[in-house]
Amino acid sequence: MKLDLLYEVDSPKPWGAPHPRGQREREQRAYYEAIEQIKLGDALGFNTVWAVEHHFREGRSHCPAPEVLLGALSQVTEQIGLGFGVTLTPFGFTHPARVAEKVATVDLLSKGRVQWGTGRSTPMEQTAFHVDRERSREQWREAIQIICGMWREERFSWDSPSFQFPERVVTPKPYQDPHPPCWMAATSQGSSEVAGENALGLLSFSIMQSLDQMAKQIESYRAAQKRAKPLTDVSTNKVAAYTLVHCADSMADAEANEIWKSVGWWYQNLAQFTIDWELVHLSQKEQDQIFPLMKPLLEGNIPIDHFHDANMIVVGDPERCFEKMCHYADLGVDELICYVQFGYHSHESVMRSIELIGKEVLPEIERYTPKFAATPPAKPPATSDA
């Protein structure tokens, strides 16, 4: 199993000064610290860094333009992969030509280090960009077909009931031939099957689900890969999962770094955001399902001990972190995405976490032979493998 990094550029309140100066200063610090942390991860052999595309998410995610961050990283790193985690592809978010252009440009600048994640986002963002929720999956799929066509063909045009594009020469073309590997963000068993059926990499997470639930998603994904009809020109048969990760010299040091305060903040911020911004866009049935899950988190009733004991988060000294990560490898996870810059962690504690993982955990986890509690990886479809 490989180890990746994830960056949402957390900027938690209080910002320490009146708005907007306080916000600007906090965001600036978060970005500059993120770049230093990722440079260290590159030097230590982390596999890929994923940068999200989220909009209007106060506190937890101040990264709406991953192409800018990844473009900057392409010039100050040498080996680490640069992952779009993800580009939002329904037409209201971004014109497919713009996605094709920005992903290809980062691939060129990095000499072929891009991983291309795709997704649809959530109602709060969709409604702000006038995305048709009912057709978002359909548009996600069509946009991927259009983008791959723009990379494949010298002159490209498209004419469908939902999207028209006159013949144009779309530039630049990606560095990778035919194009970067494509992934899909998936949070349910049904979505995992969609990713597998289309021969896309699976981007999953453990933060709000048990590892048993993740195992079922991976099993569904591997089974779907066996009947896959590739949606893109590159078949990707890999599972990447992300979770909160903090490694310290000892558990006492992790607690001195206020790890539980940062974990609590992350879950509470998620609950606050969901209740404030998402519920209003959901049906009554959806609200009835989600609200009981979020209300206790919002009130501070966060079962951190359970999340820790169940390995839904990875916290501890290097030995403990290695043991926890082995559970993910045993499920069939190919890449564990480490969300290290979150909450109130100091830059110094995050740098130390990356250093310990890179020097003491990463070499061991890459040598570890998984037990594969989930179904072993299926053979990829007969196209170029990622």
N, C-alpha and C positions, 0 to 999 in steps of 0.2 A: 504494500500500500504506500502511495505517495502522500506527502503532506503539502497542502496549499495554504494560502492566506486569504482572508476575506476582509475587505474594507468598505464600510458604509460611511466613514468619516463622522463618527459620533461627536456631538457637541452639546453635552447635557447642560441644563441650567443648574444653578444660577450662572449667568454670564459675567457677573462681576462689575458691570458698568451699565449706565443707561443705554437703552436701545437708540440707534443701531450700533453704536460703537462697541458695546459689549459683545454683541453677536459677531461682528466683524473680527474682533480680536480672538474670540474663541475659535471661530472657523479657520482663521489663518493659522493659528497654532496647531490645530488638528491636522490640517493638510500638510504643513511642513514636517510635523512629527511623523505622519504616515509615510511620507517619502523616505525619511531616514530609516524608519523601521523596515520598509520594503527593501531598501538597499541592503540592509543587514541580512534579511531573509534570502536575497539573491546570492550574497556571498557565502551563505551557509548551506545552500543547496535546496531550498524549498522549490517545489515543482512549478506552481502557478500562483499568481495573485489575481483574485477576482475583485473587480470594482463594480458596485451596483449602479443601477439607474433608478433613483427614487426622487419623487418630487413632493414638496410641501410637507416633509416629515420632520417637524421641529424636534430637535434634540437627538433623535436616534440615527438619522440618516441625512446628511447634508451633501450628498453626492449625486446631483442630477445629470452630470455630464461626464460619464466615465471615459469617453474618448479623449478628453482633455487630460485627465489624470494619467491615463495609460500612455498617451503620447509623450507626456513628460517623462514617465518612467522608462519609456523605450530608449531614452538618451542617457539615463544614469544607471541602468542595469545591463547585465550582459547575458544571463542565461535563463532567468525565471520567465515562465510563460505569462502572457498578459491576457487575462480573461475578462470579457464583457459579461458581467453577472447580474443583470442581463440587459440586452437591448429590448425595449418595449416595441413590439412590431405591429400591433393593430394600427390601422392607417391614421387615426387621429393623433397618435403620439408623434410619429415621425414618418415622413414620406419614405418609401422603400429605397429610393435613390440616395437619400441622405444616409440611411443605414449602410448601404453598399459602399458609399464613399468613405465614411468615417472608419468603418471596420477595416477596409482595404488599406487606408492610409496608415493606421496604426500597425498593420501587418507589414507594410513596406518599411516603416521607420524602425521596426524591431527585427527586421530580416526573418520574418516568418514565425513569430512567437505567439500569435494570437489564438485564443480559444473563444469561439463565438457563442455565447449563451443567449437564449431568446425567451420571451415571456409575455404575459398579458397584463400583469399588475392586478390591482384591486379596485373596487368601485370608486373610492375616493379620488384616485388619480384618473381613472377612466372618465368619470363624469366631468372633471375639470377640462379634459381635452376633447370632450364630446365624442368619446368612443362608445359605440353601440355595444353594450354589455352582452346582449344576446348573440351578437355576431362576432365577438372578440376572438373566439377560437377559430372560426372560419377565416377571419382576416389575418390572424397570426399565421395560419398555414399558407394562405395565398401570398402574403408578404415574403415569406421564406422562399417560395418558388420564384417570385419576381426578383428578389435579391440575387439568388443563385444564377438566374438567367442573365442578369446584368453583369455578373462576373464572367460568365461563360461565353457570352456572345459579343462580338465587336460592335454590332448595331442591334439595339434591343428595343422592342415595343411590346405593349400589352393591352389587350382589350377584353374586358370581362364586364358583367353587369355591375360589379362593385368597384372596379378600378380601371382607369384608362391612362395610358402613358404613350406619347408619340415616339416615333423612332428617334433614338439618340445614341451617341457614343458615350457610355458611362465610364468615367475614369476616376481614380486609377484602378487597375486590376490588383488583386491580392498578391503578395509575395509567394504564399503557398500555392501549390498547383494540385488540384484546381481551386481550392479555397480553404480557409480555416475550418477545423472541425466544428460542428454545430451541436449545441446542447439545448435542452428544454428544462425550465424550472417546473417542478412538479411537487405538489403537496398532498396528493391523494393516490390511492391505488389506481383509480381510473386514469388519472393523468400519467402515472408511471407507464401504464399500458400504451397510452398514446405515444409517449417518447420511444418506447421499445418498438412499436409497430412501424414507426417512421425512421428507425435506425439512428436516433439522436441520443447523445449522451444525456444521462439523467442527473439533474441537480436537485438534491433533496436536502432535508434538514432534520435534526433531532431535537431542536429546542422545545417544541411543543408536542412531541409524540414520543412514545416509548420505543426502545430498540426493537421490541417484538413487532410493533406496527411498521417500523422501517424495514424489517426483514420481509414482511408480507409485500411491501411495495417493491423491494428488490426482486423477489420471486416473480411477481407479476411482470416486472420489466424484463427479466431474463427470458421468461416464457414468450413474451411478445416479440422479443428479438428473433426468435426462431422462425417467425412468420413475417419478418419485416420486409417492407417495400420502401427502400430509402427515399426520403423526401428531398435530400440534398445530394450533391455529387461526392460527398465524403461520408462513409458510414462510421458511426462512433458507437461502440459497445462498451461504455464505461459508466460507473456510478460514482458520483461525487456527493458527499454529504457534509453539511457544515454545522458547527456547534460552537458555543462559547468555550474558549480555551485560555487557561492561565497557568503557567508553570513557574514555580519559584524554587529556591534552594531547599526549602522545607515547607511543610504545611503551615507552620507558625509564621513564616515569612509571607506566604500567600494571604493569610488572615491579617497580617500587619499591613499588607497592601490594600486592605479593605475589599477583598474579593467578593464577600457576600453582599456588601453594600452595592457594588457594581452589578452583580447578578440580579439583585432585587430591583435595582433601578431599571435594568433592561426589561424585565418582565412587566414591571409596573408601567413603564413608558408604553410598551406594546398594548397593554390593556387600556390605558388612557386614550391612546390614539384610536384604537378600534372603537371604543364606545363614543368618543367625541366625533369621529369623522366617518367611520364605516357603517355603523348600524343604520343610519338614516337612509342609506342607499339600498338596504337589504329588505327582502320580503319579511313578513311577520314570522314565517316559519324559520327563515334563516336567523332572524334576531333571537328567536326563542332557543335556537341551538347554540348560538355564540355567546349571548349575554351571560348565561350561568357559568361559562368557562372563564370569562374575563372579569366579572365583578369581584370575585375573591382576590384576584391578582391586583386589581385597582385598589382594593382596600388594604393591601399589604399582606394578605394571607397567602404567601408564596411558599409552596412546599419545597424549599431549596434543598433540604436534607434528602428528600425523595429524588429530586433531579440529580443530585450528586451521587447518591447510592446506586441509582439506576443507570448511571453513566450517560445520562442525557446531556450532561456538561462534563468537560474534562478539566479538572482542577487538582493540583497537588505538586509534589516534588517530581523530578524526572522519572523515577521508578513508578510512581503511582500514575502519572500521565501515560507512560508506556502501557501499563496494564489496562487502562481504560481504552486506549486507542486500539488495542488488540481486539476488543469486542467488536469494533467497527470493521476491522479487517476480516474477522470471522463471519460477519454478515455478508461479505462479498463487496464491501466498499473498496473501490479502486483508489480514490483520493479523498482524504479527510481534510476539509477546509476549515482552518483554524481562525476563528473570529477573535482576534487578540486585542484590538483597540476598541474597548467598549466601556461605558460607564465612567467611573472616576479614576481609573488607573492612571498613574503618572507615566510620562514618557519613559522614564528610567525603568519602571517596573515592566513595561511592555518590551522594551529592548532586552532586558534580562530574560524575560519569558521566551522571546524568540531565540536568544543565544543558547539557553539551556535546551530548548527543544531541538534546535539545529545541531548542536554538538553532541547531545547525549541521547536524545529520543529518536531523531530522524534516522540515523544510521541503523539503529536496532529495529525500528518498525519496518524499514525497507527490506531487512533480512528476514523478518518474521514470516513464517509459512502459515497462512490462514487455515482455519479448520473448516471454513465455509459451511456454517449452519444453514445458510440460504442456498438456493440452487446455484451450482457453479456457473460461471459465465458461459453463455451460448456462443457458438461460433458466429463471427460476424457475417453479414450478408456478403455476397460475392462482388464487392466493389472495393475501392481503395480504403484501407483501414486507417483510423486515426490513433 
